[in-house]
Amino acid sequence: MTRRRTVIIPSVLLSLGAVALTTPAVGDEGARTPASVSAPQATGSGQHGETVVHAIERSAHTLRSVEPEGSLRDLDALGRMVEGTDVVGLGEATHGSRDFFRMKHRLFRYLVEEKGFRAISLELPWSSGLRINDYVVNGEGSLEDIAREEFQGSYRAWHNQDYLDLIEWMRDYNRRHPHDPVHFTGNDMGYAGPELYERVTDHVARRHPRLRESVAGFYRGLPPTTDAGTYSQEYLELPLAERKERAERTGKVLELLRKQPPGRGADKQDHLWAVQHARAIHQMAEGYAFDITDEARIAEMMKFRDGVMAENVAWWHRHAGDRILVSAHNTHVSYDSFDVRYPKTQGAFLRDAFGKDYVSIGFSFYQGAFKAFGTDDNVMRTYRVGAARPGSNEHTLDQARQRDYILDMRTAPRSVRDWLDQPRVTYNIGAGWPDPTEYRIALGEAHDILVHLDEVEATTYLGAP
């Protein structure tokens, strides 16, 4: 692989470092993005000459704070918007702004305390989610160690103070509610840790000892022996034929376990979890068996990945019974694929699975800062974008008198809905920066609900540069 290919892989797995450029951005080392692209301003009017901005003001609900502590009363309006749903997808317009992470913490707290939600599912590998869940439910391990070991490579953007604060809140909640805990789950395919293989092989040794040697043979040489970031990077550098052969082997283990009688009671639950762990291992191997030198195959890989994320969320809901907040980039929780590299999104798959029991919430912002890794050197830095330019979605949204607000785009006035159904240049910043891609997004087609923030700041990153 070339160095450029090596650097790009993390951004491929974590929402493709891409942005719709409405203004230049400056990094903390002086880097500047490619030239911006402007678009004509969309104003529009409704009945009696009411402008889109006035109609937004009339239907928007003021957001008092993004901080997770304190009163949650201003979220009651959003609570009514998601009433009765089992799965809520909550996006982010950048992968590195503290305001999005803190708002996720705040909304999850509200959904737990007021709406009976009991799980948050993050764009993070299944095995990493299991380690964090063991911590939040049972206090196993050190969160500092878990974060350092699991938030690596493609997922190192999550190694920030705001996510750790959310996880610690979950742990504190479970100390107070040991018989009604909240859970943390990962739903992504990017890494299968050694503990995941151990859970499968231990189950086989206990329940199906005659299969022990076969499973050990299929898994031989696959469990990671290095750190997560190195393992994932080196895995993708293996010859394509070898990656396909590994996927064949993990698939055989999954099929072997599927064919075994599930038993009853606790034995059945143990069987279901073992099959899911084997499925997660196979998901990684199958996802990494795509030819990443072929742009068309990368798009197929991303469709496969979003399908996997939705499948794992649905599995958790079905077998754990939890109502779930799904946390990912706007691109993933969206219904609409506004990037050819994402043929079908996690949100579209979740809508297929849950129908109206899935609701998508997107974020937008007018200006601010974020953490991202340089797409040329893979180094994490702080970058800032200025005020959104006329013609962008954010420019019009920010003209409303409310500084920060929540807008139900399904029930907004007709003039607003017509305006929202038109694609416009929109900030959509992934894990890497810069990228010359311009996103044109029809927000009303992408999400059900929009949370608009006037300004955001970069999160406090705790990982290696």
Helices and strands as residue ranges (DSSP letters): H 3-13, E 25-27, G 47-49, H 52-59, E 61-62, G 73-75, H 76-81, E 87-90, H 98-115, E 119-125, H 126-138, H 143-150, G 153-158, H 161-176, E 183-188, H 194-207, G 209-211, H 212-219, H 228-236, H 240-258, H 265-287, H 295-320, E 324-327, H 330-333, H 346-354, G 355-357, E 358-374, E 380-385, H 393-397, E 405-408, H 414-420, E 424-425, E 432-433, E 440-441, H 443-446, E 449-456
